[in-house]
Amino acid sequence: MTGEPAERPTGMSDPNCAMCPHPWSQHDALGRRFCTATQVGVWTRGCICTPAQRR
């Protein structure tokens, strides 16, 4: 896949994803690929991120 990851630098140590409301660090491999492909393909589709695990 080509293109930049779907993250937007915000000056924070954990940038938010440009495609969904979740921090980039909370994306698993599939979520990173999905959000990046969504951005590169200029698509509008829902989020597939899994909820963060409770500790």
Backbone bond lengths (Angstrom), bond angles and torsions (degrees), N, CA, C in turn:
res aa  C-N    CA-C-N  psi(-1)  N-CA   C-N-CA  omega(-1)  CA-C   N-CA-C  phi
1 M - - - 1.441 - - 1.518 108.37 -
2 T 1.307 115.43 143.49 1.451 119.44 177.76 1.519 109.71 -109.70
3 G 1.295 116.52 169.14 1.453 120.86 178.66 1.508 111.36 104.90
4 E 1.301 114.57 169.20 1.456 121.44 -179.60 1.523 110.24 -86.46
5 P 1.327 117.92 152.84 1.458 120.32 174.95 1.523 110.77 -60.20
6 A 1.329 115.49 153.25 1.460 121.33 -177.13 1.523 111.58 -79.13
7 E 1.307 116.52 54.63 1.459 118.94 177.45 1.511 109.22 -123.17
8 R 1.303 115.72 149.12 1.454 118.99 177.39 1.517 107.57 -121.77
9 P 1.312 117.85 120.89 1.454 120.49 -179.80 1.522 110.47 -61.30
10 T 1.313 116.14 134.11 1.459 120.56 179.91 1.519 110.85 -123.77
11 G 1.324 117.89 6.43 1.446 120.94 -177.92 1.522 112.14 82.69
12 M 1.317 116.43 1.61 1.463 121.29 178.76 1.518 108.38 -100.03
13 S 1.322 116.10 163.03 1.457 119.31 179.68 1.524 111.52 -73.15
14 D 1.333 118.73 -19.52 1.453 122.72 179.83 1.534 108.71 -127.38
15 P 1.344 117.58 88.46 1.462 120.34 -176.91 1.528 111.86 -66.84
16 N 1.311 115.51 154.51 1.449 121.73 176.24 1.517 109.77 -82.51
17 C 1.305 115.63 155.16 1.456 121.92 174.77 1.522 108.46 -73.65
18 A 1.317 117.58 142.14 1.462 121.63 178.96 1.524 111.90 -78.16
19 M 1.323 117.76 -13.14 1.458 121.19 -174.57 1.525 114.27 -106.66
20 C 1.317 117.68 -20.93 1.463 120.65 -179.28 1.528 108.66 -143.69
21 P 1.322 118.33 169.84 1.460 120.08 -173.52 1.523 115.49 -82.55
22 H 1.304 118.59 12.61 1.459 121.33 -174.38 1.523 112.80 -100.68
23 P 1.337 117.78 147.55 1.468 120.35 173.96 1.533 110.05 -61.01
24 W 1.297 116.29 145.15 1.469 121.71 -177.92 1.533 111.37 -57.50
25 S 1.332 117.58 -35.77 1.467 120.73 -177.50 1.525 112.86 -67.72
26 Q 1.329 118.59 -17.51 1.458 120.99 179.68 1.523 112.62 -88.62
27 H 1.323 117.78 0.46 1.457 121.53 177.41 1.527 109.85 -83.01
28 D 1.325 116.40 135.25 1.458 119.63 170.18 1.530 106.95 -85.61
29 A 1.318 117.22 -177.53 1.469 120.57 -176.76 1.527 111.51 -58.79
30 L 1.325 117.32 -42.27 1.457 120.50 -179.83 1.530 111.00 -67.03
31 G 1.324 117.26 -40.84 1.457 121.07 178.23 1.522 112.43 -62.83
32 R 1.341 116.70 -42.22 1.472 120.18 177.48 1.520 110.60 -62.33
33 R 1.315 116.73 -43.74 1.464 120.64 -179.45 1.535 110.68 -66.14
34 F 1.330 116.40 -43.13 1.463 121.36 -179.16 1.524 111.24 -62.77
35 C 1.326 116.70 -49.05 1.464 120.30 -178.46 1.527 111.73 -67.04
36 T 1.313 117.84 -38.40 1.459 120.56 177.58 1.524 110.49 -65.66
37 A 1.332 117.34 -44.01 1.467 120.69 178.27 1.522 111.13 -64.75
38 T 1.320 117.29 -35.99 1.464 121.23 177.75 1.521 110.07 -61.95
39 Q 1.325 116.32 -43.84 1.467 120.67 -179.68 1.526 111.16 -68.32
40 V 1.314 117.18 -46.66 1.463 121.27 -177.09 1.528 110.43 -66.18
41 G 1.335 116.60 -37.15 1.457 120.93 -179.03 1.516 114.03 -83.54
42 V 1.328 117.26 -2.39 1.454 123.46 -179.05 1.537 109.84 52.28
43 W 1.331 115.60 47.99 1.456 121.81 179.00 1.517 110.03 -101.95
44 T 1.308 115.01 160.93 1.458 122.06 171.22 1.522 106.02 -117.79
45 R 1.304 116.21 113.41 1.458 120.07 178.96 1.521 108.76 -152.96
46 G 1.316 116.13 164.33 1.458 121.32 -174.61 1.514 114.00 -70.54
47 C 1.305 114.43 174.54 1.458 122.97 -179.66 1.525 110.04 -87.85
48 I 1.317 117.77 142.35 1.463 121.75 176.06 1.520 111.87 -114.88
49 C 1.323 117.14 7.91 1.465 120.82 -178.00 1.519 110.78 -61.26
50 T 1.313 115.13 139.68 1.459 119.85 175.46 1.524 108.51 -86.56
51 P 1.333 116.87 148.27 1.476 118.68 178.77 1.519 111.41 -60.74
52 A 1.321 116.42 147.09 1.458 121.04 177.46 1.528 109.02 -63.01
53 Q 1.316 116.13 141.45 1.465 120.43 179.98 1.512 109.69 -72.32
54 R 1.311 114.84 139.81 1.472 119.20 176.88 1.510 109.89 -82.77
55 R 1.315 115.78 144.40 1.467 120.16 -178.31 1.479 110.58 -107.76
